Amino acid sequence: MAPTPDQVSEMEALYKAPGLWYGWMRYQYKSFRDRYPEKPEGAELALSMLDAGYQLQDMMKRHEDALRDALDGRIDNARQFAEYIKEAKEAHAALGVMLAKAECREDG
């Protein structure tokens, strides 16, 4: 059974996951998608900030293990470290997009 919009809103607050409700509504309801565009005008900066935050969280989930593995100067778990590097690159790219959008706002 799918949660109600109110329950998803509560989960968004509980898990500190901004944008969860909006994304869920877009996924669940055609009427919501029809009324609200995927990227509301003027929301590009906020959406890029959300994406950058999520990408950083994904990277940080792997950070401690990768750091512990690298402390002796060697990488013992290559697969784990490769996953960390992949997440770091994705976070770097998302931060680049967010910074470009922020700089455009400052210039405009």
Backbone as a printed PyTorch tensor [residue, N CA C, xyz], in Angstrom:
tensor([[[  0.8490,  -1.1780,   0.0000],
         [  0.0000,   0.0000,   0.0000],
         [  0.8920,   1.2380,   0.0000]],

        [[  0.6270,   2.1400,  -0.9020],
         [  1.4240,   3.3650,  -1.0280],
         [  1.0880,   4.3370,   0.1070]],

        [[  2.0810,   5.0870,   0.5480],
         [  1.8150,   6.0860,   1.5940],
         [  0.9690,   7.2340,   1.0410]],

        [[  0.3580,   7.9670,   1.9240],
         [ -0.4150,   9.1480,   1.5230],
         [  0.5440,  10.3300,   1.3510]],

        [[  0.1140,  11.3800,   0.6540],
         [  0.9670,  12.5660,   0.5450],
         [  1.3740,  13.1280,   1.9090]],

        [[  0.4590,  13.0850,   2.8800],
         [  0.7890,  13.5780,   4.2250],
         [  1.8860,  12.7280,   4.8700]],

        [[  1.8130,  11.4140,   4.6750],
         [  2.8370,  10.5380,   5.2400],
         [  4.1940,  10.7930,   4.5890]],

        [[  4.1910,  11.0240,   3.2830],
         [  5.4510,  11.3190,   2.5870],
         [  6.0120,  12.6470,   3.0820]],

        [[  5.1450,  13.6060,   3.3300],
         [  5.5870,  14.8950,   3.8700],
         [  6.2380,  14.7110,   5.2390]],

        [[  5.6480,  13.8540,   6.0610],
         [  6.2230,  13.5670,   7.3770],
         [  7.5790,  12.8780,   7.2500]],

        [[  7.6980,  11.9560,   6.2820],
         [  8.9820,  11.2800,   6.0560],
         [ 10.0410,  12.2840,   5.5910]],

        [[  9.6360,  13.2320,   4.7490],
         [ 10.5640,  14.2540,   4.2710],
         [ 11.1520,  15.0250,   5.4560]],

        [[ 10.3100,  15.3760,   6.4090],
         [ 10.7750,  16.0970,   7.5890],
         [ 11.6110,  15.1950,   8.4900]],

        [[ 11.1450,  13.9680,   8.7070],
         [ 11.8400,  13.0370,   9.5860],
         [ 13.2520,  12.7200,   9.0830]],

        [[ 13.3660,  12.4520,   7.7900],
         [ 14.6570,  12.0620,   7.2130],
         [ 15.4620,  13.2510,   6.7010]],

        [[ 14.9140,  14.4570,   6.8990],
         [ 15.5910,  15.6800,   6.4290],
         [ 15.9840,  15.5150,   4.9650]],

        [[ 14.9900,  15.2010,   4.1330],
         [ 15.1970,  14.9220,   2.7090],
         [ 14.3870,  15.9090,   1.8730]],

        [[ 14.8590,  17.1590,   1.7630],
         [ 14.1040,  18.1490,   0.9890],
         [ 13.8740,  17.6590,  -0.4400]],

        [[ 12.6670,  17.8930,  -0.9240],
         [ 12.3340,  17.4990,  -2.2830],
         [ 11.7030,  16.1210,  -2.3840]],

        [[ 11.7030,  15.3520,  -1.2930],
         [ 11.1340,  14.0030,  -1.3290],
         [  9.6550,  14.0470,  -1.6960]],

        [[  8.8970,  14.9050,  -1.0370],
         [  7.4660,  14.9870,  -1.2960],
         [  7.2080,  15.3890,  -2.7370]],

        [[  7.9050,  16.4090,  -3.2140],
         [  7.7150,  16.8960,  -4.5860],
         [  8.0090,  15.7750,  -5.5900]],

        [[  9.1240,  15.0960,  -5.4160],
         [  9.4860,  14.0120,  -6.3270],
         [  8.4880,  12.8740,  -6.2730]],

        [[  8.0200,  12.5490,  -5.0750],
         [  7.0420,  11.4790,  -4.9230],
         [  5.7280,  11.8450,  -5.5980]],

        [[  5.2820,  13.0710,  -5.4120],
         [  4.0360,  13.5200,  -6.0410],
         [  4.1580,  13.4540,  -7.5600]],

        [[  5.3120,  13.8640,  -8.0850],
         [  5.5060,  13.8050,  -9.5460],
         [  5.4680,  12.3590, -10.0230]],

        [[  6.0390,  11.4530,  -9.2600],
         [  6.0840,  10.0460,  -9.6450],
         [  4.7010,   9.4040,  -9.5580]],

        [[  3.9360,   9.7290,  -8.5240],
         [  2.6710,   9.0500,  -8.2520],
         [  1.4680,   9.5770,  -9.0470]],

        [[  1.4420,  10.8860,  -9.3290],
         [  0.2090,  11.4910,  -9.8390],
         [  0.4220,  12.2410, -11.1570]],

        [[ -0.2430,  11.7520, -12.1990],
         [ -0.1760,  12.4130, -13.5000],
         [ -0.7210,  13.8400, -13.3920]],

        [[ -1.7950,  14.0190, -12.6360],
         [ -2.3770,  15.3500, -12.4930],
         [ -1.3640,  16.3330, -11.9020]],

        [[ -0.5170,  15.8650, -10.9840],
         [  0.5210,  16.7280, -10.4100],
         [  1.5570,  17.0800, -11.4780]],

        [[  1.9790,  16.0770, -12.2560],
         [  2.9530,  16.3210, -13.3300],
         [  2.4040,  17.2990, -14.3500]],

        [[  1.0990,  17.1890, -14.6490],
         [  0.4760,  18.0820, -15.6300],
         [  0.4170,  19.5180, -15.1290]],

        [[  0.1890,  19.6920, -13.8370],
         [  0.0480,  21.0440, -13.2810],
         [  1.3790,  21.7150, -12.9500]],

        [[  2.3670,  20.8890, -12.5810],
         [  3.6390,  21.4460, -12.1310],
         [  4.7680,  20.9000, -13.0030]],

        [[  5.4620,  21.7850, -13.6910],
         [  6.5430,  21.3280, -14.5760],
         [  7.6460,  20.6440, -13.7830]],

        [[  8.4170,  19.8060, -14.4900],
         [  9.4980,  19.0800, -13.8220],
         [ 10.4870,  20.0320, -13.1770]],

        [[ 10.8220,  21.0800, -13.8770],
         [ 11.7480,  22.0720, -13.3290],
         [ 11.0510,  23.4290, -13.3570]],

        [[ 10.4070,  23.7940, -12.2640],
         [  9.7060,  25.0780, -12.2370],
         [ 10.6540,  26.2220, -12.5730]],

        [[ 10.1430,  27.1910, -13.2980],
         [ 10.9530,  28.3390, -13.6950],
         [ 11.5500,  29.0120, -12.4570]],

        [[ 12.8310,  29.2710, -12.4990],
         [ 13.5130,  29.9220, -11.3900],
         [ 13.9770,  28.9670, -10.3020]],

        [[ 13.6750,  27.6800, -10.4380],
         [ 14.0330,  26.7280,  -9.3930],
         [ 15.3190,  25.9710,  -9.7000]],

        [[ 15.9790,  26.3230, -10.8040],
         [ 17.1750,  25.5760, -11.1960],
         [ 18.2500,  25.5920, -10.1190]],

        [[ 18.4540,  26.7410,  -9.4830],
         [ 19.4770,  26.8280,  -8.4390],
         [ 19.1250,  25.9200,  -7.2610]],

        [[ 17.8790,  26.0190,  -6.7940],
         [ 17.4710,  25.1920,  -5.6560],
         [ 17.5730,  23.7100,  -5.9930]],

        [[ 17.1570,  23.3240,  -7.1940],
         [ 17.2380,  21.9140,  -7.5870],
         [ 18.6850,  21.4540,  -7.6860]],

        [[ 19.5570,  22.3270,  -8.1930],
         [ 20.9720,  21.9410,  -8.2710],
         [ 21.5900,  21.8420,  -6.8790]],

        [[ 21.1240,  22.6650,  -5.9450],
         [ 21.6030,  22.5800,  -4.5670],
         [ 21.1490,  21.2720,  -3.9240]],

        [[ 19.8980,  20.8840,  -4.1780],
         [ 19.4060,  19.6030,  -3.6670],
         [ 20.2330,  18.4530,  -4.2110]],

        [[ 20.4680,  18.4620,  -5.5210],
         [ 21.2340,  17.3830,  -6.1460],
         [ 22.6410,  17.3240,  -5.5580]],

        [[ 23.2930,  18.4770,  -5.4280],
         [ 24.6460,  18.5010,  -4.8720],
         [ 24.6560,  17.9400,  -3.4490]],

        [[ 23.6710,  18.2980,  -2.6550],
         [ 23.5870,  17.7820,  -1.2890],
         [ 23.4400,  16.2700,  -1.2540]],

        [[ 22.5720,  15.7510,  -2.1100],
         [ 22.3830,  14.2990,  -2.1520],
         [ 23.6450,  13.5960,  -2.6460]],

        [[ 24.3190,  14.1740,  -3.6350],
         [ 25.5450,  13.5610,  -4.1470],
         [ 26.6300,  13.5560,  -3.0700]],

        [[ 26.7240,  14.6420,  -2.3070],
         [ 27.6990,  14.6910,  -1.2090],
         [ 27.3730,  13.6620,  -0.1240]],

        [[ 26.0920,  13.5000,   0.1710],
         [ 25.7020,  12.4900,   1.1590],
         [ 26.0970,  11.0950,   0.6880]],

        [[ 25.8740,  10.8110,  -0.6000],
         [ 26.2600,   9.5050,  -1.1410],
         [ 27.7640,   9.2850,  -1.0040]],

        [[ 28.5400,  10.3210,  -1.2900],
         [ 29.9940,  10.2100,  -1.1770],
         [ 30.4100,   9.9900,   0.2740]],

        [[ 29.8120,  10.7390,   1.1800],
         [ 30.2070,  10.6560,   2.5820],
         [ 29.8520,   9.3040,   3.2020]],

        [[ 28.8570,   8.6080,   2.6490],
         [ 28.5370,   7.2700,   3.1400],
         [ 29.7270,   6.3320,   2.9450]],

        [[ 30.5380,   6.5830,   1.9480],
         [ 31.6860,   5.7290,   1.6520],
         [ 33.0110,   6.3150,   2.1520]],

        [[ 32.9760,   7.5540,   2.5940],
         [ 34.1930,   8.2790,   2.9650],
         [ 34.9640,   7.6230,   4.1110]],

        [[ 34.2820,   7.3110,   5.1930],
         [ 34.9720,   6.7780,   6.3750],
         [ 35.6720,   5.4530,   6.0760]],

        [[ 34.9800,   4.5640,   5.3650],
         [ 35.5990,   3.2770,   5.0210],
         [ 36.7940,   3.4740,   4.0970]],

        [[ 36.6590,   4.3630,   3.1120],
         [ 37.7600,   4.6140,   2.1870],
         [ 38.9490,   5.2380,   2.9200]],

        [[ 38.6680,   6.1550,   3.8170],
         [ 39.7340,   6.7890,   4.5970],
         [ 40.4610,   5.7610,   5.4590]],

        [[ 39.6960,   4.9290,   6.1410],
         [ 40.3030,   3.8990,   6.9820],
         [ 41.1970,   2.9740,   6.1500]],

        [[ 40.7490,   2.6490,   4.9450],
         [ 41.5180,   1.7740,   4.0680],
         [ 42.8060,   2.4570,   3.6010]],

        [[ 42.7660,   3.7720,   3.3950],
         [ 43.9110,   4.4920,   2.8360],
         [ 44.9010,   4.9940,   3.8900]],

        [[ 44.5840,   4.8630,   5.1710],
         [ 45.4500,   5.4170,   6.2170],
         [ 46.8740,   4.8810,   6.1940]],

        [[ 47.0510,   3.6450,   5.7960],
         [ 48.3990,   3.0760,   5.7740],
         [ 49.1270,   3.3380,   4.4510]],

        [[ 48.5050,   4.1630,   3.5890],
         [ 49.1380,   4.5090,   2.3190],
         [ 48.8680,   3.5120,   1.2040]],

        [[ 48.1200,   2.4580,   1.5120],
         [ 47.7800,   1.4470,   0.5040],
         [ 46.2590,   1.3230,   0.4140]],

        [[ 45.8090,   0.8830,  -0.7440],
         [ 44.3910,   0.6050,  -0.9330],
         [ 44.2390,  -0.9090,  -0.9430]],

        [[ 43.6490,  -1.4450,   0.1100],
         [ 43.4730,  -2.8880,   0.2220],
         [ 42.1800,  -3.3650,  -0.4390]],

        [[ 41.1680,  -2.5140,  -0.4360],
         [ 39.8790,  -2.8800,  -1.0180],
         [ 39.6390,  -1.9850,  -2.2290]],

        [[ 40.1440,  -2.4110,  -3.3790],
         [ 40.1010,  -1.5910,  -4.5980],
         [ 38.6690,  -1.3070,  -5.0400]],

        [[ 37.7910,  -2.2850,  -4.9240],
         [ 36.4020,  -2.0850,  -5.3500],
         [ 35.7200,  -1.0260,  -4.4950]],

        [[ 35.9130,  -1.1070,  -3.1880],
         [ 35.3340,  -0.1270,  -2.2660],
         [ 35.8680,   1.2670,  -2.5610]],

        [[ 37.1690,   1.3640,  -2.8060],
         [ 37.7680,   2.6680,  -3.0800],
         [ 37.2880,   3.2160,  -4.4170]],

        [[ 37.1180,   2.3440,  -5.4130],
         [ 36.6150,   2.7770,  -6.7250],
         [ 35.1950,   3.3330,  -6.6000]],

        [[ 34.3760,   2.7250,  -5.7400],
         [ 33.0170,   3.2320,  -5.5040],
         [ 33.0700,   4.6140,  -4.8600]],

        [[ 33.9940,   4.7910,  -3.9370],
         [ 34.1700,   6.0960,  -3.2910],
         [ 34.5840,   7.1470,  -4.3120]],

        [[ 35.5280,   6.8070,  -5.1720],
         [ 35.9880,   7.7530,  -6.2040],
         [ 34.8450,   8.0980,  -7.1600]],

        [[ 34.0590,   7.1030,  -7.5410],
         [ 32.9060,   7.3410,  -8.4200],
         [ 31.9480,   8.3270,  -7.7680]],

        [[ 31.6350,   8.1060,  -6.4980],
         [ 30.7270,   9.0090,  -5.7850],
         [ 31.3370,  10.4150,  -5.6550]],

        [[ 32.6430,  10.4830,  -5.4260],
         [ 33.3130,  11.7820,  -5.3140],
         [ 33.2440,  12.5390,  -6.6310]],

        [[ 33.4120,  11.8400,  -7.7420],
         [ 33.3210,  12.4880,  -9.0640],
         [ 31.9070,  12.9910,  -9.3280]],

        [[ 30.9050,  12.1920,  -8.9450],
         [ 29.5200,  12.6270,  -9.1250],
         [ 29.2210,  13.8500,  -8.2560]],

        [[ 29.7290,  13.8600,  -7.0310],
         [ 29.5320,  15.0110,  -6.1500],
         [ 30.2340,  16.2380,  -6.7170]],

        [[ 31.4340,  16.0450,  -7.2270],
         [ 32.2000,  17.1440,  -7.8320],
         [ 31.4240,  17.7450,  -9.0080]],

        [[ 30.8790,  16.8850,  -9.8660],
         [ 30.1120,  17.3680, -11.0210],
         [ 28.8650,  18.1290, -10.5680]],

        [[ 28.1520,  17.5970,  -9.5770],
         [ 26.9410,  18.2540,  -9.0840],
         [ 27.2700,  19.5960,  -8.4410]],

        [[ 28.3890,  19.6540,  -7.7210],
         [ 28.8100,  20.9360,  -7.1330],
         [ 29.1660,  21.9390,  -8.2230]],

        [[ 29.7850,  21.4690,  -9.2960],
         [ 30.1190,  22.3530, -10.4140],
         [ 28.8730,  22.9630, -11.0310]],

        [[ 27.8460,  22.1480, -11.2300],
         [ 26.5800,  22.6480, -11.7860],
         [ 25.9630,  23.6690, -10.8390]],

        [[ 25.9300,  23.3250,  -9.5590],
         [ 25.3340,  24.2240,  -8.5780],
         [ 26.0930,  25.5490,  -8.5180]],

        [[ 27.4190,  25.4940,  -8.5080],
         [ 28.2070,  26.7280,  -8.4590],
         [ 28.0000,  27.5780,  -9.7030]],

        [[ 27.9120,  26.9500, -10.8670],
         [ 27.6690,  27.7030, -12.1080],
         [ 26.3190,  28.4080, -12.0390]],

        [[ 25.3090,  27.7200, -11.5440],
         [ 23.9870,  28.3360, -11.4390],
         [ 23.9920,  29.4620, -10.3890]],

        [[ 24.7260,  29.2650,  -9.2900],
         [ 24.8140,  30.2990,  -8.2630],
         [ 25.5320,  31.5280,  -8.7970]],

        [[ 26.5970,  31.3160,  -9.5680],
         [ 27.3440,  32.4440, -10.1370],
         [ 26.5010,  33.2110, -11.1410]],

        [[ 25.6770,  32.5090, -11.9070],
         [ 24.7710,  33.1790, -12.8510],
         [ 23.7850,  34.0620, -12.1090]],

        [[ 23.3220,  33.5840, -10.9710],
         [ 22.3780,  34.3810, -10.1660],
         [ 23.0570,  35.6190,  -9.6160]],

        [[ 24.3320,  35.4890,  -9.2240],
         [ 25.0660,  36.6360,  -8.6940],
         [ 25.3070,  37.6700,  -9.7800]],

        [[ 25.5910,  37.1980, -11.0060],
         [ 25.8710,  38.1000, -12.1190],
         [ 24.6250,  38.7700, -12.6460]],

        [[ 23.4930,  38.0510, -12.5450],
         [ 22.2370,  38.5430, -13.1310],
         [ 21.5380,  39.4320, -12.2000]]])
